[in-house]
Amino acid sequence: MSRAYNFSAGPAVLPLEVLQDAQKDLVDYKGCGMSVMEMSHRGKDYDAIHQEAIATFKELCGLGDDWAVCFIQGGASMQFAMIPMNFLPKGGAADYAKQGTWSGKALKEGQKVAALRGATVNVACDCAKDIPTRMPKADEWKWAAGSAYYHLCSNETIAGAEIKDFPKVGGPLICDMSSDILSCERDYNQFDMFYAGAQKNLGPSGMAVVAIRKELAAKGDDKIPTMLQYRTYVDENSLFNTPPTWGIYIFGETMKWVKKMGKENLFKLNAEKAKKIYDVIDGSDFWTGTALPEFRSNMNVTWRIHGNNEELEKKFIDEAKKLGMSSLKGHRSVGGIRASIYNAFPMEGVDALVSFMKDFEKANG
Ligand SMILES: Cc1ncc(COP(=O)(O)O)c(C=O)c1O
């Protein structure tokens, strides 16, 4: 077997143990005589998988009975649309942080729904185009009072910038955590809703995992189509229609893996992995980090070769690929180099990268 060190931003590396267990159970899941993909979503075997996945995730995030966890297809991008459709009332207002590409996309969907409903959208900050990339500083947020909800993104995957201290807002706080959920110590109860496209720290692509306070879900617009209402997923435990059963199964296995690793241990490893790469970047003028140091992401490390030397960056990415390190190219919208090192990314892969960076600098610096 030969597995690449996969630095992809998503879909991304999954725990090898989870893949191997899934492979073992693929054609006959624990003596059921069929794979998880083939079993009824109303049967008791699948029901156990579904319930356990939710319970493990809630335990890891410290969520009580006032929270629901929903599986919604359409990825995180569907959430960008569902949030305003549910919670932005006619003539009302919502607040959005514009910190980078992804929160910018969420804002755009909010503005679309606002235009349809004669509502307003307040942009609480705009540092989306800043270089070095960053998050707003504590005194930069300009949240309006009385908005229906406040939306932000905890980790801008493309910029490689992450919020370290969440701001206090005056109403429901909703957070896109697609690229850093369960990667560091975080009080999840400071939010009213948080969500993540599954394909980074949670499982395979094809759904978003949405944690929402039941009280908030119940306040959503009940005139929009049933499948777009959060209450449908909460009331029916994400079984109103056929859910993405395979994705939920792998999500549940991944959550069990997180629990087995131990959150504290995993969070510490994540910080150590990122530090190893940032130390090389900071150790020489050959490299330039893309994000302001105080906002550097531990999940998506972004950097350039001095002077934004695209030719040399291409050479770096191509040579790394030959050595078994794949997907180090920065997002197509910004270029440069990006190493996505999610929970399941192994320390040996980081060591291989760091060693290659040093060799590359010696040969090309
Ligand atoms: C922070 C963030 N939000 C949203 C998305 C969009 O996710 P999806 O492709 O699941 O719609 C991404 C995808 O990379 C992301 O990184």
The ligand as an SDF file (V2000), in Angstrom:
LIG
                    3D

 16 16  0  0  0  0  0  0  0  0999 V2000
  -14.7610   27.6650    5.2920 C   0  0  0  0  0  0  0  0  0  0  0  0
  -15.5250   27.0280    4.1770 C   0  0  0  0  0  0  0  0  0  0  0  0
  -16.8450   27.2840    4.0640 N   0  0  0  0  0  0  0  0  0  0  0  0
  -17.5690   26.7410    3.0810 C   0  0  0  0  0  0  0  0  0  0  0  0
  -17.0280   25.9150    2.1400 C   0  0  0  0  0  0  0  0  0  0  0  0
  -17.8860   25.3330    1.0630 C   0  0  0  0  0  0  0  0  0  0  0  0
  -18.1160   24.0190    1.3390 O   0  0  0  0  0  0  0  0  0  0  0  0
  -18.9500   23.0620    0.3630 P   0  0  0  0  0  0  0  0  0  0  0  0
  -18.0430   22.7710   -0.7910 O   0  0  0  0  0  0  0  0  0  0  0  0
  -19.2340   21.8840    1.2260 O   0  0  0  0  0  0  0  0  0  0  0  0
  -20.1680   23.7800   -0.0500 O   0  0  0  0  0  0  0  0  0  0  0  0
  -15.6560   25.6090    2.2150 C   0  0  0  0  0  0  0  0  0  0  0  0
  -15.0470   24.7040    1.2200 C   0  0  0  0  0  0  0  0  0  0  0  0
  -13.8740   24.5070    1.1470 O   0  0  0  0  0  0  0  0  0  0  0  0
  -14.8910   26.1850    3.2510 C   0  0  0  0  0  0  0  0  0  0  0  0
  -13.5890   25.9240    3.3560 O   0  0  0  0  0  0  0  0  0  0  0  0
  1  2  1  0
  2  3  1  0
  2 15  2  0
  3  4  2  0
  4  5  1  0
  5  6  1  0
  5 12  2  0
  6  7  1  0
  7  8  1  0
  8  9  2  0
  8 10  1  0
  8 11  1  0
 12 13  1  0
 12 15  1  0
 13 14  2  0
 15 16  1  0
M  END
$$$$
